[in-house]
Amino acid sequence: MKSNINILVSEDDTDINGLLCSILTRKGYNVRPTYSGSEAKMCLEQYDYDIVLLDLMLPGVSGEDLISEIRKLKIMPIIVISAKVAQQDKINVLKLGADDFIGKPFDVYEVLARVEAQLRRYKEFSNSNIKDKKLRYKNIILDTDAKEVFVRDKPIILTLTEYKILNLLMSNPKKVFTRANLFEAARNDKFIGDDNTINVHISNLRTKLSQADNNTKYIQTVWGIGFKLQE
């Protein structure tokens, strides 16, 4: 039921904010409006949402910084709605962890369609992976309760950082994660541009997975961006 779906909207333009909230509310969603990045950050720390719609040019905390903060802890979809429509701006926010980008001015029916598409994918992912708190991909099983990893039903020993990286990759198998995403999620620290740190952890993780299953490739390098699970 749509009444069970909670949406956070962060947009400092009151007219646009009101329009987005109105069209989503009419569709039966529970919508929380916020007007600054700081307010949105506070809401995200206190409540759970199924999807976030946000502008980039927000007072307080910028949209880009907000995306980075969200991706440290949460995997729900993020749709950026912004007037910053240059190709590089779109690429940057997708690298940070946004799932979709809609340029302003926007069509309300397109916004609704994209929201529904992201929620559908998120629900499918949640149903397939969260029921038993075990993530599965190809021949890997990651038990999030026991903090154990099995490849072809045999346990493999990972460091805490390697475990966190694999957990993040498996939590969203189709998503490309930047080195910054992986570093900040695994180390709970701000990424300062030391690409080699993550490269070393990825290399060690690949080696351990290959030793357990040398016929299957698990981690793909996406040149210029980061890493994802190998399809």
Secondary structure as GFF3:
##gff-version 3
##sequence-region A 1 231
A	DSSP	three_ten_helix	2	4	.	.	.	ID=ss1
A	DSSP	beta_strand	6	10	.	.	.	ID=ss2
A	DSSP	alpha_helix	14	26	.	.	.	ID=ss3
A	DSSP	beta_strand	30	34	.	.	.	ID=ss4
A	DSSP	alpha_helix	37	46	.	.	.	ID=ss5
A	DSSP	beta_strand	51	54	.	.	.	ID=ss6
A	DSSP	alpha_helix	63	73	.	.	.	ID=ss7
A	DSSP	beta_strand	78	82	.	.	.	ID=ss8
A	DSSP	alpha_helix	87	96	.	.	.	ID=ss9
A	DSSP	beta_strand	100	103	.	.	.	ID=ss10
A	DSSP	alpha_helix	108	129	.	.	.	ID=ss11
A	DSSP	beta_strand	134	137	.	.	.	ID=ss12
A	DSSP	beta_strand	140	143	.	.	.	ID=ss13
A	DSSP	beta_strand	148	151	.	.	.	ID=ss14
A	DSSP	beta_strand	154	156	.	.	.	ID=ss15
A	DSSP	alpha_helix	160	171	.	.	.	ID=ss16
A	DSSP	beta_strand	177	178	.	.	.	ID=ss17
A	DSSP	alpha_helix	179	187	.	.	.	ID=ss18
A	DSSP	alpha_helix	195	212	.	.	.	ID=ss19
A	DSSP	beta_strand	219	222	.	.	.	ID=ss20
A	DSSP	beta_strand	226	229	.	.	.	ID=ss21
###
